[in-house]
Amino acid sequence: MQTDYIDKKTKGNTDIIDITSELKLIVEKQKINDGVLFLSVIGSTAGLTTAEYEPGLVKDLKNTFENLFPYRDDYAHNSTWSDDNGHSHLRSCFIKTNLFVSVTKGKIDLGTWQQVILIDFDTRPRQRRVVVKLLK
């Protein structure tokens, strides 16, 4: 097993970032022919998933998260810690903070219009780290 990292500055507030190119570089650099990438974003207000990374879907995702888990001040978490990111934690729990991506013949197994995305749900800019564990 090997470990690599992807570090990203985010804007918060459901900032959606395509990290597919960084993953492809890791696969190339580590010379992975067949294997699995296990991705884990550090933090409880971020998430990882796959989607077609295009402006319309990015907007749709942001709207969907706002509809499902709206920003508001009456979450119990906000009272516990005197902050305003209860919705951020709920969104992260819903999406999850980890993801597996397989690699076959040196290529990440993704569909033509599928990318791996990092989503920062927190209410402020953050420095996010994605840990990439490589199993080959």
N, CA, C and O atoms as CSV, one atom per row, in Angstrom:
chain,resi,resn,atom,element,x,y,z
A,1,MET,N,N,0.841,-1.176,0.000
A,1,MET,CA,C,0.000,0.000,0.000
A,1,MET,C,C,0.886,1.238,0.000
A,1,MET,O,O,1.922,1.283,0.663
A,2,GLN,N,N,0.463,2.222,-0.745
A,2,GLN,CA,C,1.152,3.509,-0.782
A,2,GLN,C,C,0.150,4.598,-0.426
A,2,GLN,O,O,-1.062,4.401,-0.513
A,3,THR,N,N,0.676,5.750,-0.026
A,3,THR,CA,C,-0.179,6.879,0.347
A,3,THR,C,C,0.254,8.115,-0.419
A,3,THR,O,O,1.443,8.388,-0.583
A,4,ASP,N,N,-0.736,8.850,-0.881
A,4,ASP,CA,C,-0.486,10.130,-1.542
A,4,ASP,C,C,-1.539,11.101,-1.008
A,4,ASP,O,O,-2.451,10.704,-0.283
A,5,TYR,N,N,-1.404,12.382,-1.375
A,5,TYR,CA,C,-2.313,13.402,-0.863
A,5,TYR,C,C,-2.696,14.374,-1.970
A,5,TYR,O,O,-1.925,14.639,-2.892
A,6,ILE,N,N,-3.911,14.895,-1.850
A,6,ILE,CA,C,-4.369,16.000,-2.688
A,6,ILE,C,C,-4.787,17.102,-1.729
A,6,ILE,O,O,-5.678,16.902,-0.904
A,7,ASP,N,N,-4.156,18.258,-1.828
A,7,ASP,CA,C,-4.488,19.399,-0.984
A,7,ASP,C,C,-5.177,20.465,-1.825
A,7,ASP,O,O,-4.702,20.824,-2.902
A,8,LYS,N,N,-6.304,20.967,-1.322
A,8,LYS,CA,C,-7.094,21.958,-2.052
A,8,LYS,C,C,-7.559,23.066,-1.120
A,8,LYS,O,O,-8.009,22.806,-0.004
A,9,LYS,N,N,-7.448,24.303,-1.589
A,9,LYS,CA,C,-8.073,25.428,-0.899
A,9,LYS,C,C,-9.498,25.503,-1.424
A,9,LYS,O,O,-9.735,25.436,-2.630
A,10,THR,N,N,-10.439,25.642,-0.505
A,10,THR,CA,C,-11.843,25.698,-0.901
A,10,THR,C,C,-12.465,27.016,-0.451
A,10,THR,O,O,-11.916,27.734,0.385
A,11,LYS,N,N,-13.614,27.308,-1.025
A,11,LYS,CA,C,-14.341,28.525,-0.676
A,11,LYS,C,C,-15.406,28.265,0.387
A,11,LYS,O,O,-15.972,29.206,0.944
A,12,GLY,N,N,-15.682,26.981,0.672
A,12,GLY,CA,C,-16.774,26.637,1.576
A,12,GLY,C,C,-18.109,26.821,0.903
A,12,GLY,O,O,-18.177,27.087,-0.297
A,13,ASN,N,N,-19.182,26.681,1.677
A,13,ASN,CA,C,-20.547,26.899,1.180
A,13,ASN,C,C,-20.868,26.047,-0.047
A,13,ASN,O,O,-21.346,26.553,-1.062
A,14,THR,N,N,-20.599,24.751,0.064
A,14,THR,CA,C,-20.844,23.763,-0.992
A,14,THR,C,C,-19.992,24.043,-2.228
A,14,THR,O,O,-20.474,23.973,-3.358
A,15,ASP,N,N,-18.745,24.355,-2.001
A,15,ASP,CA,C,-17.762,24.505,-3.077
A,15,ASP,C,C,-17.475,23.107,-3.640
A,15,ASP,O,O,-17.113,22.196,-2.895
A,16,ILE,N,N,-17.636,22.944,-4.945
A,16,ILE,CA,C,-17.480,21.643,-5.599
A,16,ILE,C,C,-16.257,21.703,-6.510
A,16,ILE,O,O,-16.175,22.546,-7.403
A,17,ILE,N,N,-15.303,20.790,-6.272
A,17,ILE,CA,C,-14.020,20.810,-6.978
A,17,ILE,C,C,-13.762,19.452,-7.623
A,17,ILE,O,O,-13.843,18.418,-6.960
A,18,ASP,N,N,-13.454,19.460,-8.903
A,18,ASP,CA,C,-13.098,18.246,-9.642
A,18,ASP,C,C,-11.647,17.887,-9.309
A,18,ASP,O,O,-10.739,18.684,-9.543
A,19,ILE,N,N,-11.432,16.682,-8.761
A,19,ILE,CA,C,-10.070,16.243,-8.430
A,19,ILE,C,C,-9.612,15.083,-9.312
A,19,ILE,O,O,-8.615,14.428,-9.009
A,20,THR,N,N,-10.328,14.830,-10.389
A,20,THR,CA,C,-10.016,13.698,-11.267
A,20,THR,C,C,-8.618,13.793,-11.861
A,20,THR,O,O,-7.903,12.792,-11.900
A,21,SER,N,N,-8.216,14.953,-12.318
A,21,SER,CA,C,-6.892,15.088,-12.943
A,21,SER,C,C,-5.777,14.787,-11.949
A,21,SER,O,O,-4.764,14.193,-12.318
A,22,GLU,N,N,-5.953,15.193,-10.689
A,22,GLU,CA,C,-4.953,14.888,-9.670
A,22,GLU,C,C,-4.869,13.376,-9.419
A,22,GLU,O,O,-3.783,12.834,-9.215
A,23,LEU,N,N,-6.014,12.711,-9.436
A,23,LEU,CA,C,-6.023,11.252,-9.255
A,23,LEU,C,C,-5.324,10.551,-10.423
A,23,LEU,O,O,-4.584,9.588,-10.220
A,24,LYS,N,N,-5.558,11.028,-11.621
A,24,LYS,CA,C,-4.897,10.445,-12.796
A,24,LYS,C,C,-3.381,10.607,-12.699
A,24,LYS,O,O,-2.634,9.694,-13.052
A,25,LEU,N,N,-2.933,11.758,-12.226
A,25,LEU,CA,C,-1.493,11.977,-12.044
A,25,LEU,C,C,-0.902,11.032,-11.001
A,25,LEU,O,O,0.211,10.534,-11.170
A,26,ILE,N,N,-1.641,10.788,-9.935
A,26,ILE,CA,C,-1.173,9.861,-8.901
A,26,ILE,C,C,-1.046,8.452,-9.472
A,26,ILE,O,O,-0.052,7.767,-9.232
A,27,VAL,N,N,-2.048,8.024,-10.224
A,27,VAL,CA,C,-2.010,6.692,-10.842
A,27,VAL,C,C,-0.805,6.576,-11.770
A,27,VAL,O,O,-0.112,5.559,-11.773
A,28,GLU,N,N,-0.560,7.610,-12.548
A,28,GLU,CA,C,0.579,7.627,-13.468
A,28,GLU,C,C,1.908,7.625,-12.705
A,28,GLU,O,O,2.810,6.845,-13.010
A,29,LYS,N,N,2.012,8.509,-11.710
A,29,LYS,CA,C,3.249,8.648,-10.933
A,29,LYS,C,C,3.591,7.361,-10.182
A,29,LYS,O,O,4.753,6.960,-10.121
A,30,GLN,N,N,2.580,6.727,-9.617
A,30,GLN,CA,C,2.801,5.514,-8.826
A,30,GLN,C,C,2.814,4.245,-9.692
A,30,GLN,O,O,2.990,3.137,-9.187
A,31,LYS,N,N,2.623,4.430,-11.001
A,31,LYS,CA,C,2.656,3.302,-11.953
A,31,LYS,C,C,1.699,2.184,-11.544
A,31,LYS,O,O,2.077,1.015,-11.464
A,32,ILE,N,N,0.459,2.573,-11.288
A,32,ILE,CA,C,-0.567,1.597,-10.932
A,32,ILE,C,C,-1.179,1.048,-12.213
A,32,ILE,O,O,-1.744,1.802,-13.005
A,33,ASN,N,N,-1.072,-0.236,-12.418
A,33,ASN,CA,C,-1.685,-0.874,-13.576
A,33,ASN,C,C,-3.095,-1.342,-13.233
A,33,ASN,O,O,-4.059,-0.956,-13.895
A,34,ASP,N,N,-3.214,-2.159,-12.213
A,34,ASP,CA,C,-4.513,-2.613,-11.720
A,34,ASP,C,C,-4.517,-2.446,-10.212
A,34,ASP,O,O,-3.585,-2.877,-9.532
A,35,GLY,N,N,-5.572,-1.815,-9.683
A,35,GLY,CA,C,-5.623,-1.598,-8.252
A,35,GLY,C,C,-6.849,-0.808,-7.843
A,35,GLY,O,O,-7.821,-0.685,-8.588
A,36,VAL,N,N,-6.769,-0.281,-6.644
A,36,VAL,CA,C,-7.870,0.479,-6.075
A,36,VAL,C,C,-7.305,1.721,-5.385
A,36,VAL,O,O,-6.281,1.659,-4.706
A,37,LEU,N,N,-7.982,2.829,-5.569
A,37,LEU,CA,C,-7.684,4.051,-4.837
A,37,LEU,C,C,-8.757,4.190,-3.760
A,37,LEU,O,O,-9.951,4.184,-4.061
A,38,PHE,N,N,-8.335,4.312,-2.528
A,38,PHE,CA,C,-9.264,4.608,-1.448
A,38,PHE,C,C,-9.036,6.055,-1.068
A,38,PHE,O,O,-7.947,6.421,-0.625
A,39,LEU,N,N,-10.061,6.887,-1.239
A,39,LEU,CA,C,-9.972,8.324,-0.979
A,39,LEU,C,C,-10.700,8.650,0.311
A,39,LEU,O,O,-11.781,8.124,0.577
A,40,SER,N,N,-10.103,9.520,1.107
A,40,SER,CA,C,-10.727,9.957,2.346
A,40,SER,C,C,-10.409,11.435,2.557
A,40,SER,O,O,-9.240,11.811,2.651
A,41,VAL,N,N,-11.432,12.264,2.631
A,41,VAL,CA,C,-11.213,13.679,2.906
A,41,VAL,C,C,-11.228,13.863,4.420
A,41,VAL,O,O,-12.100,13.339,5.113
A,42,ILE,N,N,-10.260,14.609,4.914
A,42,ILE,CA,C,-10.144,14.857,6.342
A,42,ILE,C,C,-11.132,15.964,6.727
A,42,ILE,O,O,-11.121,17.051,6.149
A,43,GLY,N,N,-11.973,15.672,7.697
A,43,GLY,CA,C,-12.923,16.668,8.175
A,43,GLY,C,C,-14.350,16.155,8.133
A,43,GLY,O,O,-14.685,15.268,7.348
A,44,SER,N,N,-15.180,16.720,8.983
A,44,SER,CA,C,-16.568,16.269,9.089
A,44,SER,C,C,-17.558,17.219,8.424
A,44,SER,O,O,-18.763,17.128,8.657
A,45,THR,N,N,-17.050,18.134,7.593
A,45,THR,CA,C,-17.932,19.039,6.850
A,45,THR,C,C,-17.583,19.052,5.363
A,45,THR,O,O,-17.774,20.054,4.675
A,46,ALA,N,N,-17.064,17.913,4.880
A,46,ALA,CA,C,-16.734,17.783,3.459
A,46,ALA,C,C,-17.225,16.422,2.982
A,46,ALA,O,O,-17.652,15.595,3.788
A,47,GLY,N,N,-17.165,16.189,1.677
A,47,GLY,CA,C,-17.585,14.911,1.137
A,47,GLY,C,C,-16.903,14.615,-0.181
A,47,GLY,O,O,-16.327,15.499,-0.815
A,48,LEU,N,N,-16.977,13.344,-0.586
A,48,LEU,CA,C,-16.428,12.884,-1.864
A,48,LEU,C,C,-17.486,12.061,-2.583
A,48,LEU,O,O,-18.180,11.255,-1.965
A,49,THR,N,N,-17.606,12.264,-3.880
A,49,THR,CA,C,-18.529,11.484,-4.692
A,49,THR,C,C,-18.109,11.604,-6.156
A,49,THR,O,O,-17.082,12.207,-6.471
A,50,THR,N,N,-18.909,11.027,-7.038
A,50,THR,CA,C,-18.675,11.193,-8.467
A,50,THR,C,C,-19.891,11.863,-9.085
A,50,THR,O,O,-21.012,11.723,-8.596
A,51,ALA,N,N,-19.653,12.590,-10.159
A,51,ALA,CA,C,-20.733,13.275,-10.874
A,51,ALA,C,C,-20.174,13.788,-12.195
A,51,ALA,O,O,-18.962,13.795,-12.411
A,52,GLU,N,N,-21.063,14.212,-13.062
A,52,GLU,CA,C,-20.615,14.923,-14.255
A,52,GLU,C,C,-20.340,16.360,-13.824
A,52,GLU,O,O,-21.252,17.089,-13.436
A,53,TYR,N,N,-19.077,16.753,-13.898
A,53,TYR,CA,C,-18.681,18.076,-13.429
A,53,TYR,C,C,-18.889,19.081,-14.554
A,53,TYR,O,O,-17.999,19.325,-15.369
A,54,GLU,N,N,-20.078,19.651,-14.574
A,54,GLU,CA,C,-20.409,20.702,-15.544
A,54,GLU,C,C,-21.271,21.725,-14.819
A,54,GLU,O,O,-21.926,21.386,-13.833
A,55,PRO,N,N,-21.286,22.979,-15.290
A,55,PRO,CA,C,-21.927,24.063,-14.534
A,55,PRO,C,C,-23.379,23.805,-14.137
A,55,PRO,O,O,-23.783,24.143,-13.025
A,56,GLY,N,N,-24.161,23.215,-15.027
A,56,GLY,CA,C,-25.568,22.965,-14.715
A,56,GLY,C,C,-25.723,21.992,-13.565
A,56,GLY,O,O,-26.512,22.231,-12.651
A,57,LEU,N,N,-24.978,20.895,-13.601
A,57,LEU,CA,C,-25.097,19.902,-12.533
A,57,LEU,C,C,-24.511,20.430,-11.227
A,57,LEU,O,O,-25.033,20.138,-10.151
A,58,VAL,N,N,-23.436,21.199,-11.313
A,58,VAL,CA,C,-22.867,21.805,-10.101
A,58,VAL,C,C,-23.935,22.682,-9.423
A,58,VAL,O,O,-24.108,22.628,-8.205
A,59,LYS,N,N,-24.630,23.471,-10.206
A,59,LYS,CA,C,-25.706,24.320,-9.667
A,59,LYS,C,C,-26.828,23.455,-9.095
A,59,LYS,O,O,-27.343,23.738,-8.014
A,60,ASP,N,N,-27.207,22.396,-9.825
A,60,ASP,CA,C,-28.261,21.491,-9.349
A,60,ASP,C,C,-27.878,20.830,-8.026
A,60,ASP,O,O,-28.706,20.719,-7.121
A,61,LEU,N,N,-26.624,20.392,-7.915
A,61,LEU,CA,C,-26.165,19.779,-6.664
A,61,LEU,C,C,-26.267,20.761,-5.502
A,61,LEU,O,O,-26.770,20.420,-4.432
A,62,LYS,N,N,-25.788,21.980,-5.721
A,62,LYS,CA,C,-25.851,22.996,-4.661
A,62,LYS,C,C,-27.296,23.247,-4.232
A,62,LYS,O,O,-27.588,23.338,-3.040
A,63,ASN,N,N,-28.195,23.359,-5.209
A,63,ASN,CA,C,-29.612,23.585,-4.901
A,63,ASN,C,C,-30.221,22.392,-4.167
A,63,ASN,O,O,-31.023,22.567,-3.250
A,64,THR,N,N,-29.841,21.182,-4.570
A,64,THR,CA,C,-30.366,19.985,-3.924
A,64,THR,C,C,-29.936,19.917,-2.465
A,64,THR,O,O,-30.751,19.626,-1.590
A,65,PHE,N,N,-28.664,20.184,-2.200
A,65,PHE,CA,C,-28.197,20.177,-0.809
A,65,PHE,C,C,-28.906,21.239,0.019
A,65,PHE,O,O,-29.240,21.007,1.181
A,66,GLU,N,N,-29.134,22.401,-0.576
A,66,GLU,CA,C,-29.829,23.466,0.152
A,66,GLU,C,C,-31.275,23.061,0.442
A,66,GLU,O,O,-31.807,23.388,1.503
A,67,ASN,N,N,-31.913,22.353,-0.492
A,67,ASN,CA,C,-33.285,21.892,-0.265
A,67,ASN,C,C,-33.351,20.793,0.794
A,67,ASN,O,O,-34.248,20.791,1.637
A,68,LEU,N,N,-32.400,19.859,0.750
A,68,LEU,CA,C,-32.403,18.742,1.696
A,68,LEU,C,C,-31.956,19.152,3.097
A,68,LEU,O,O,-32.567,18.764,4.093
A,69,PHE,N,N,-30.883,19.941,3.162
A,69,PHE,CA,C,-30.282,20.346,4.429
A,69,PHE,C,C,-30.017,21.845,4.384
A,69,PHE,O,O,-28.872,22.263,4.212
A,70,PRO,N,N,-31.058,22.659,4.537
A,70,PRO,CA,C,-30.884,24.107,4.372
A,70,PRO,C,C,-30.039,24.735,5.475
A,70,PRO,O,O,-29.986,24.257,6.608
A,71,TYR,N,N,-29.385,25.823,5.093
A,71,TYR,CA,C,-28.675,26.634,6.091
A,71,TYR,C,C,-29.732,27.261,6.991
A,71,TYR,O,O,-30.653,27.924,6.514
A,72,ARG,N,N,-29.592,27.049,8.283
A,72,ARG,CA,C,-30.480,27.692,9.256
A,72,ARG,C,C,-29.801,27.655,10.611
A,72,ARG,O,O,-28.839,26.914,10.819
A,73,ASP,N,N,-30.312,28.463,11.533
A,73,ASP,CA,C,-29.623,28.581,12.816
A,73,ASP,C,C,-30.208,27.719,13.930
A,73,ASP,O,O,-29.721,27.782,15.059
A,74,ASP,N,N,-31.230,26.921,13.653
A,74,ASP,CA,C,-31.850,26.174,14.739
A,74,ASP,C,C,-31.421,24.706,14.828
A,74,ASP,O,O,-32.076,23.924,15.517
A,75,TYR,N,N,-30.334,24.313,14.147
A,75,TYR,CA,C,-29.806,22.968,14.324
A,75,TYR,C,C,-29.230,22.847,15.735
A,75,TYR,O,O,-28.582,23.773,16.221
A,76,ALA,N,N,-29.461,21.720,16.387
A,76,ALA,CA,C,-28.955,21.496,17.743
A,76,ALA,C,C,-27.432,21.623,17.789
A,76,ALA,O,O,-26.874,22.127,18.763
A,77,HIS,N,N,-26.762,21.158,16.723
A,77,HIS,CA,C,-25.298,21.273,16.668
A,77,HIS,C,C,-24.851,22.727,16.825
A,77,HIS,O,O,-23.869,23.010,17.511
A,78,ASN,N,N,-25.568,23.630,16.195
A,78,ASN,CA,C,-25.194,25.047,16.274
A,78,ASN,C,C,-25.259,25.558,17.717
A,78,ASN,O,O,-24.417,26.354,18.133
A,79,SER,N,N,-26.251,25.105,18.470
A,79,SER,CA,C,-26.372,25.507,19.878
A,79,SER,C,C,-25.255,24.901,20.711
A,79,SER,O,O,-24.721,25.545,21.614
A,80,THR,N,N,-24.907,23.657,20.402
A,80,THR,CA,C,-23.861,22.967,21.167
A,80,THR,C,C,-22.534,23.694,21.077
A,80,THR,O,O,-21.851,23.867,22.086
A,81,TRP,N,N,-22.160,24.123,19.873
A,81,TRP,CA,C,-20.834,24.698,19.656
A,81,TRP,C,C,-20.852,26.196,19.350
A,81,TRP,O,O,-19.810,26.765,19.024
A,82,SER,N,N,-21.995,26.833,19.446
A,82,SER,CA,C,-22.121,28.265,19.144
A,82,SER,C,C,-21.566,28.602,17.763
A,82,SER,O,O,-20.839,29.581,17.594
A,83,ASP,N,N,-21.921,27.773,16.775
A,83,ASP,CA,C,-21.511,28.065,15.403
A,83,ASP,C,C,-22.716,27.933,14.473
A,83,ASP,O,O,-23.853,27.838,14.935
A,84,ASP,N,N,-22.469,27.929,13.177
A,84,ASP,CA,C,-23.588,27.933,12.226
A,84,ASP,C,C,-23.442,26.874,11.134
A,84,ASP,O,O,-23.960,27.053,10.032
A,85,ASN,N,N,-22.740,25.769,11.427
A,85,ASN,CA,C,-22.499,24.802,10.362
A,85,ASN,C,C,-23.139,23.434,10.590
A,85,ASN,O,O,-22.633,22.427,10.095
A,86,GLY,N,N,-24.226,23.387,11.320
A,86,GLY,CA,C,-24.940,22.130,11.515
A,86,GLY,C,C,-25.335,21.495,10.197
A,86,GLY,O,O,-25.218,20.280,10.031
A,87,HIS,N,N,-25.801,22.306,9.257
A,87,HIS,CA,C,-26.179,21.786,7.934
A,87,HIS,C,C,-24.973,21.195,7.212
A,87,HIS,O,O,-25.116,20.236,6.454
A,88,SER,N,N,-23.786,21.754,7.439
A,88,SER,CA,C,-22.564,21.264,6.797
A,88,SER,C,C,-22.253,19.842,7.245
A,88,SER,O,O,-21.875,18.998,6.432
A,89,HIS,N,N,-22.412,19.580,8.530
A,89,HIS,CA,C,-22.172,18.240,9.061
A,89,HIS,C,C,-23.202,17.243,8.524
A,89,HIS,O,O,-22.850,16.116,8.178
A,90,LEU,N,N,-24.454,17.651,8.454
A,90,LEU,CA,C,-25.496,16.770,7.919
A,90,LEU,C,C,-25.233,16.421,6.457
A,90,LEU,O,O,-25.394,15.270,6.051
A,91,ARG,N,N,-24.830,17.408,5.674
A,91,ARG,CA,C,-24.525,17.162,4.254
A,91,ARG,C,C,-23.367,16.185,4.114
A,91,ARG,O,O,-23.400,15.298,3.261
A,92,SER,N,N,-22.340,16.343,4.948
A,92,SER,CA,C,-21.195,15.445,4.913
A,92,SER,C,C,-21.599,14.017,5.280
A,92,SER,O,O,-21.152,13.059,4.649
A,93,CYS,N,N,-22.439,13.880,6.296
A,93,CYS,CA,C,-22.918,12.546,6.683
A,93,CYS,C,C,-23.687,11.889,5.543
A,93,CYS,O,O,-23.594,10.679,5.340
A,94,PHE,N,N,-24.431,12.678,4.813
A,94,PHE,CA,C,-25.248,12.172,3.708
A,94,PHE,C,C,-24.379,11.686,2.550
A,94,PHE,O,O,-24.626,10.611,2.004
A,95,ILE,N,N,-23.361,12.465,2.169
A,95,ILE,CA,C,-22.483,12.129,1.042
A,95,ILE,C,C,-21.398,11.143,1.451
A,95,ILE,O,O,-21.059,10.249,0.675
A,96,LYS,N,N,-20.859,11.281,2.624
A,96,LYS,CA,C,-19.749,10.503,3.178
A,96,LYS,C,C,-18.416,11.162,2.829
A,96,LYS,O,O,-18.314,11.963,1.899
A,97,THR,N,N,-17.404,10.797,3.606
A,97,THR,CA,C,-16.089,11.409,3.454
A,97,THR,C,C,-15.088,10.496,2.756
A,97,THR,O,O,-13.901,10.812,2.682
A,98,ASN,N,N,-15.573,9.354,2.239
A,98,ASN,CA,C,-14.636,8.452,1.561
A,98,ASN,C,C,-15.257,7.842,0.319
A,98,ASN,O,O,-16.473,7.861,0.128
A,99,LEU,N,N,-14.374,7.294,-0.528
A,99,LEU,CA,C,-14.809,6.780,-1.823
A,99,LEU,C,C,-13.743,5.828,-2.358
A,99,LEU,O,O,-12.548,6.087,-2.219
A,100,PHE,N,N,-14.174,4.735,-2.967
A,100,PHE,CA,C,-13.267,3.828,-3.668
A,100,PHE,C,C,-13.354,4.095,-5.158
A,100,PHE,O,O,-14.440,4.320,-5.692
A,101,VAL,N,N,-12.198,4.070,-5.835
A,101,VAL,CA,C,-12.157,4.181,-7.296
A,101,VAL,C,C,-11.197,3.101,-7.793
A,101,VAL,O,O,-10.054,3.020,-7.343
A,102,SER,N,N,-11.667,2.280,-8.717
A,102,SER,CA,C,-10.812,1.212,-9.237
A,102,SER,C,C,-9.964,1.704,-10.404
A,102,SER,O,O,-10.289,2.690,-11.066
A,103,VAL,N,N,-8.868,0.985,-10.633
A,103,VAL,CA,C,-7.932,1.291,-11.717
A,103,VAL,C,C,-7.720,0.008,-12.513
A,103,VAL,O,O,-7.427,-1.043,-11.944
A,104,THR,N,N,-7.870,0.101,-13.821
A,104,THR,CA,C,-7.662,-1.041,-14.709
A,104,THR,C,C,-6.765,-0.628,-15.868
A,104,THR,O,O,-7.023,0.369,-16.543
A,105,LYS,N,N,-5.715,-1.399,-16.088
A,105,LYS,CA,C,-4.767,-1.134,-17.167
A,105,LYS,C,C,-4.260,0.306,-17.139
A,105,LYS,O,O,-4.130,0.953,-18.178
A,106,GLY,N,N,-3.976,0.793,-15.935
A,106,GLY,CA,C,-3.396,2.118,-15.769
A,106,GLY,C,C,-4.359,3.280,-15.895
A,106,GLY,O,O,-3.930,4.433,-15.916
A,107,LYS,N,N,-5.660,3.000,-15.979
A,107,LYS,CA,C,-6.665,4.063,-16.128
A,107,LYS,C,C,-7.698,3.968,-15.008
A,107,LYS,O,O,-8.106,2.877,-14.610
A,108,ILE,N,N,-8.108,5.119,-14.514
A,108,ILE,CA,C,-9.169,5.156,-13.512
A,108,ILE,C,C,-10.468,4.729,-14.190
A,108,ILE,O,O,-10.791,5.195,-15.283
A,109,ASP,N,N,-11.210,3.837,-13.532
A,109,ASP,CA,C,-12.462,3.317,-14.094
A,109,ASP,C,C,-13.610,4.291,-13.839
A,109,ASP,O,O,-14.355,4.160,-12.867
A,110,LEU,N,N,-13.733,5.268,-14.733
A,110,LEU,CA,C,-14.809,6.252,-14.681
A,110,LEU,C,C,-15.488,6.312,-16.039
A,110,LEU,O,O,-14.863,6.056,-17.068
A,111,GLY,N,N,-16.762,6.651,-16.035
A,111,GLY,CA,C,-17.493,6.825,-17.281
A,111,GLY,C,C,-17.036,8.064,-18.022
A,111,GLY,O,O,-16.316,8.899,-17.473
A,112,THR,N,N,-17.452,8.177,-19.256
A,112,THR,CA,C,-17.057,9.296,-20.117
A,112,THR,C,C,-17.332,10.646,-19.465
A,112,THR,O,O,-16.511,11.559,-19.554
A,113,TRP,N,N,-18.471,10.775,-18.820
A,113,TRP,CA,C,-18.867,12.068,-18.235
A,113,TRP,C,C,-18.824,12.040,-16.714
A,113,TRP,O,O,-19.519,12.821,-16.064
A,114,GLN,N,N,-18.021,11.154,-16.137
A,114,GLN,CA,C,-17.962,10.983,-14.687
A,114,GLN,C,C,-16.630,11.476,-14.142
A,114,GLN,O,O,-15.565,11.081,-14.618
A,115,GLN,N,N,-16.701,12.339,-13.144
A,115,GLN,CA,C,-15.512,12.836,-12.477
A,115,GLN,C,C,-15.640,12.610,-10.974
A,115,GLN,O,O,-16.740,12.455,-10.445
A,116,VAL,N,N,-14.497,12.596,-10.302
A,116,VAL,CA,C,-14.470,12.511,-8.846
A,116,VAL,C,C,-14.457,13.941,-8.315
A,116,VAL,O,O,-13.631,14.760,-8.719
A,117,ILE,N,N,-15.385,14.227,-7.404
A,117,ILE,CA,C,-15.491,15.590,-6.890
A,117,ILE,C,C,-15.371,15.626,-5.366
A,117,ILE,O,O,-15.837,14.739,-4.651
A,118,LEU,N,N,-14.728,16.687,-4.914
A,118,LEU,CA,C,-14.617,17.043,-3.507
A,118,LEU,C,C,-15.621,18.164,-3.268
A,118,LEU,O,O,-15.668,19.134,-4.024
A,119,ILE,N,N,-16.423,18.028,-2.214
A,119,ILE,CA,C,-17.394,19.075,-1.885
A,119,ILE,C,C,-17.109,19.568,-0.467
A,119,ILE,O,O,-17.074,18.786,0.482
A,120,ASP,N,N,-16.906,20.873,-0.343
A,120,ASP,CA,C,-16.702,21.480,0.971
A,120,ASP,C,C,-18.008,22.155,1.386
A,120,ASP,O,O,-18.439,23.133,0.774
A,121,PHE,N,N,-18.625,21.619,2.431
A,121,PHE,CA,C,-19.915,22.124,2.891
A,121,PHE,C,C,-19.793,23.172,3.991
A,121,PHE,O,O,-20.793,23.792,4.355
A,122,ASP,N,N,-18.598,23.386,4.528
A,122,ASP,CA,C,-18.472,24.296,5.666
A,122,ASP,C,C,-18.839,25.719,5.264
A,122,ASP,O,O,-18.982,26.024,4.080
A,123,THR,N,N,-18.990,26.575,6.250
A,123,THR,CA,C,-19.467,27.943,6.017
A,123,THR,C,C,-18.348,28.939,5.765
A,123,THR,O,O,-18.581,30.146,5.698
A,124,ARG,N,N,-17.141,28.428,5.626
A,124,ARG,CA,C,-15.995,29.328,5.412
A,124,ARG,C,C,-14.953,28.626,4.546
A,124,ARG,O,O,-14.985,27.403,4.412
A,125,PRO,N,N,-14.034,29.382,3.959
A,125,PRO,CA,C,-12.942,28.762,3.194
A,125,PRO,C,C,-12.119,27.841,4.089
A,125,PRO,O,O,-11.954,28.094,5.282
A,126,ARG,N,N,-11.613,26.780,3.495
A,126,ARG,CA,C,-10.823,25.799,4.241
A,126,ARG,C,C,-9.660,25.314,3.386
A,126,ARG,O,O,-9.661,25.469,2.165
A,127,GLN,N,N,-8.687,24.733,4.036
A,127,GLN,CA,C,-7.631,23.979,3.359
A,127,GLN,C,C,-8.002,22.517,3.571
A,127,GLN,O,O,-7.982,22.028,4.700
A,128,ARG,N,N,-8.339,21.824,2.499
A,128,ARG,CA,C,-8.793,20.432,2.596
A,128,ARG,C,C,-7.698,19.487,2.125
A,128,ARG,O,O,-6.943,19.795,1.203
A,129,ARG,N,N,-7.627,18.337,2.775
A,129,ARG,CA,C,-6.674,17.298,2.387
A,129,ARG,C,C,-7.455,16.013,2.102
A,129,ARG,O,O,-8.253,15.549,2.917
A,130,VAL,N,N,-7.195,15.458,0.915
A,130,VAL,CA,C,-7.729,14.155,0.552
A,130,VAL,C,C,-6.574,13.168,0.631
A,130,VAL,O,O,-5.561,13.324,-0.050
A,131,VAL,N,N,-6.738,12.150,1.472
A,131,VAL,CA,C,-5.741,11.086,1.580
A,131,VAL,C,C,-6.091,10.038,0.529
A,131,VAL,O,O,-7.236,9.596,0.432
A,132,VAL,N,N,-5.094,9.650,-0.252
A,132,VAL,CA,C,-5.279,8.643,-1.302
A,132,VAL,C,C,-4.440,7.430,-0.942
A,132,VAL,O,O,-3.211,7.477,-1.001
A,133,LYS,N,N,-5.100,6.347,-0.572
A,133,LYS,CA,C,-4.425,5.069,-0.303
A,133,LYS,C,C,-4.483,4.243,-1.586
A,133,LYS,O,O,-5.548,4.057,-2.175
A,134,LEU,N,N,-3.325,3.755,-2.001
A,134,LEU,CA,C,-3.207,3.025,-3.254
A,134,LEU,C,C,-2.981,1.546,-2.965
A,134,LEU,O,O,-1.987,1.175,-2.340
A,135,LEU,N,N,-3.878,0.730,-3.409
A,135,LEU,CA,C,-3.746,-0.714,-3.262
A,135,LEU,C,C,-3.529,-1.296,-4.643
A,135,LEU,O,O,-4.370,-1.167,-5.533
A,136,LYS,N,N,-2.377,-1.944,-4.805
A,136,LYS,CA,C,-2.109,-2.535,-6.124
A,136,LYS,C,C,-1.576,-3.936,-6.003
A,136,LYS,O,O,-1.297,-4.580,-7.014
